[in-house]
Amino acid sequence: MTIDAVLLLIMGVMFAAAVYLLMDRTLTRIMFGLMLFTNGVNLLIVIMAGPAGFPPIVTDGVADDEYFDPLPQALTLTSIVISFAITAFLLALIYRSWVLARRDEVQVDIEDIQVAEQPAYDAEDDAELTDEESEFLEDHEDPNIDYELTTQDDPTVRPHDPKEGDRR
Amino acid sequence: MSDFSVVSLAPLSVLLPILGAAIAFTLVRRPMSQIVVTLATMVITMALEIWMLVDVWINGGAEAVLLGGWEAPIAISLVVDRFSAIMLVVSSIVVLSVLLFASAQGLGDDEAPQQPVSIFHPTFLILTAGVSNAFLAGDLFNLYVGFEILLTASYVLLTIGGTGPRVRAGVTYVVVSVVSSVIFLVAIAMIYGATGTVNMADVAMKLGELDPDLQQLLHLMLLVGFGIKAAVFPLSFWLPDSYPTAPAPVTAVFAGLLTKVGVYAIVRTETLLFPGDRVNTLLLVISGLTMLVGILGALVQFDIKRVLSFTLVSHIGYMIFGVSVANQIGLTATVFYVVHHITIQTALFLVTGLIEYRTGTANIDRLGSMAKISPLVAVLFLIPALNLGGIPPFSGFLGKVGLIEGGVVNGTPLAWVMVAASVATSLLTLIVMMRIWTRVFWRPIEDSEDPAMRGMEEAKRAEANAKPLRTDSRGLVVPTIGLVTVGVALTFVAGPLFDFADEAANDMIHRTPYIEAVLGEEAAQQAQLEADVLEDWGISGSDGAGTQQGSEGGPVD
């Protein structure tokens, strides 16, 4: 199989530029990156079909190396359509993101930051709960009623005097 | 009609949902008839797929449908074997229950204006068509098209309503998915350049003749592409970021199906295209990391949907583990585990939807008293939660025992380490699930950090036996009960199902039934694996069991 070096080089440049653009935080650039990426692979499929110049038609008496393989063209056509549709969808999404956030940037996941910033100490997990002396304690006599007031430095529970109706 | 086989109707399981979607699109202004059309389509499709499963279960082997009137390998082939048949049935059961759930949610719910119902149902059907196409594809490019159909539908479903968080999550999701598809497409182009075919059976025969380095390259490219879709550890970062923002039924079906399509493709790559020990060590390490990193992530989250997304990543590790131990019992357990996990994970997300419906939030720090507010929801959560954690009578336990057995049979020190990792992950999953259970269901809601208003009110009313703000909507509860029941039923049919999975694994390891179905007997003879490759899988291959496998259970044709 012969391969067109120029096309291969162009494809390489397209992939390189695409990867570079995909690293960016700006949504428009990411989209350009994806466009280059998908078109680079379309080019790759065409390259894989072999040398250009012949029609993709087989008639009687045509030698093996005198027609072009039609399958890659069909594959490329399919993938062009798919990448076109997805680019259009992404464009709409980016526009919507611009309308909502007024920034052409990948937005930060707030909840992710909340999870990352939550303190290592969790009252419910880490407080040293006092052993209950009897399982017949009334609700308001729960010795652990104040566990939420514990801190990382002092995880022990020191209940104030239980009063009637503490819980309600 | 002696030569009629229901498998020749296989293309209908892709075509029917697309047709249904087309009809549903014309009924945009009539939500009720749209729902009826969608459900009817799914019921018919499911009936057809169950019929195919029964056919495959009885007759065994694999059968191919060649489209376009060409001979293989030129024709586009759809292949129904045991693995794809069971995947089709499980996926349509899940889709049907989620559709019922979503239909009930879309009607008479105050969140309805946020969800454009008119595009939800048709898009859902197109997603189903894509999933079915991916399971049936006997052709790498058709697999790619199947992936694109389901991904494009999933982009729409994930960003439905176009709210801020969904658009934010959607952008990341679309970009990551497109990149994975492009990597897959590059691999297809290179495989075509190297072998001159994209038919999977044909590729499987020709790949073996290539330079081993080139094989390795193609193999790894396919694995990276599928690995992103399946959310395998270093490539799983996008999943917990994007799934939780979508509406409950959408997340449920994504969690159940989309990653499993990736796992399905990995299983096919490892058995059909690149059999034998090539990257098993790498996969073993990755599977262990996926399990542990996923479950550790789940431990620190405080949103139920995010917790479940992380457990999803973690449990993908189990399936990869079963593939990478490279023996029959491991692969059998993987097939069983995929079936189990699709059902259970979807059920858990639906239950989260029920919790949100009653209290208005899925944040663990804002919930409490759920067991008092709705004992029914508590039971519906507890059963799949214990199932996921691997508590004995349930199918999660059975699947994990099978996987661990696979690891033990493998016997290498690394496999033992991964067995230990999988046991630890199982334990941690139980902790994660019980953390949700104790906080959301048992803890009095006043004790939570920031009690949800609606939850407080509901708890107060439940205490006073007053009329609740909202009762559990029957339309939402019934599909959830159905799915939880299917999950429990897996325990009761575990024996036959394991036998079936065993035969599915046997077929896949031998490759011959699949190749025979597409390319005919002569090719299958050639494709028969060397005895030492089969021995790697833990099968004594010298008795030629592979060829008999295809015609097992009497003459098929």
Contacts between the chains, C-beta under 8 A, distances in Angstrom:
chain1	res1	chain2	res2	distance
A	1	B	193	7.1
A	22	B	175	7.4
A	22	B	179	7.1
A	27	B	171	6.5
A	30	B	175	5.8
A	34	B	175	6.6
A	34	B	178	5.4
A	34	B	179	7.6
A	37	B	178	7.5
A	37	B	179	7.0
A	37	B	182	5.2
A	38	B	178	7.1
A	38	B	182	5.9
A	41	B	182	5.3
A	41	B	185	4.9
A	41	B	186	5.3
A	41	B	189	6.5
A	44	B	186	6.2
A	44	B	189	4.7
A	44	B	190	7.7
A	45	B	185	7.6
A	45	B	188	7.9
A	45	B	189	4.5
A	45	B	192	7.3
A	47	B	193	7.8
A	48	B	189	5.1
A	48	B	190	7.2
A	48	B	192	5.4
A	48	B	193	3.7
A	71	B	192	7.6
A	71	B	198	7.6
A	72	B	189	7.9
A	72	B	192	6.8
A	75	B	141	5.7
A	75	B	188	7.7
A	75	B	189	7.8
A	75	B	192	7.6
A	75	B	198	7.6
A	78	B	141	7.4
A	78	B	145	6.7
A	79	B	144	7.9
A	79	B	185	6.1
A	82	B	145	7.7
A	82	B	148	5.0
A	82	B	152	7.9
A	83	B	178	8.0
A	85	B	152	6.7
A	86	B	148	8.0
A	86	B	152	6.7
A	86	B	155	7.7
A	86	B	174	7.2
A	86	B	178	5.9
A	89	B	152	7.3
A	89	B	155	6.0
A	89	B	156	7.8
A	89	B	174	7.1
A	90	B	171	7.7
A	90	B	174	5.6
A	90	B	175	7.7
A	90	B	178	7.8
A	93	B	155	7.9
A	93	B	159	6.4
A	93	B	167	6.2
A	93	B	170	5.7
A	93	B	171	5.7
A	93	B	174	6.5
A	94	B	171	7.0
A	96	B	159	7.9
A	96	B	162	5.3
A	96	B	167	5.1
A	97	B	167	4.9
A	97	B	168	7.0
A	97	B	171	6.0
A	100	B	164	4.8
A	100	B	167	6.0
A	101	B	164	7.0
A	101	B	168	7.7
A	106	B	168	8.0
A	106	B	171	6.5
A	106	B	172	6.9
A	107	B	164	7.9
A	107	B	167	8.0
A	107	B	168	4.1
A	107	B	171	7.6
A	109	B	168	6.8
A	109	B	169	7.5
A	109	B	241	5.9
A	111	B	244	7.9
A	111	B	303	6.5
A	111	B	306	7.1
A	112	B	241	6.9
A	114	B	302	8.0
A	115	B	300	5.9
A	115	B	301	6.0
A	115	B	302	6.9
A	115	B	306	7.8
A	118	B	300	7.4
A	118	B	302	7.5
A	124	B	439	7.3
A	148	B	447	7.4
A	167	B	444	7.6
A	167	B	446	7.3
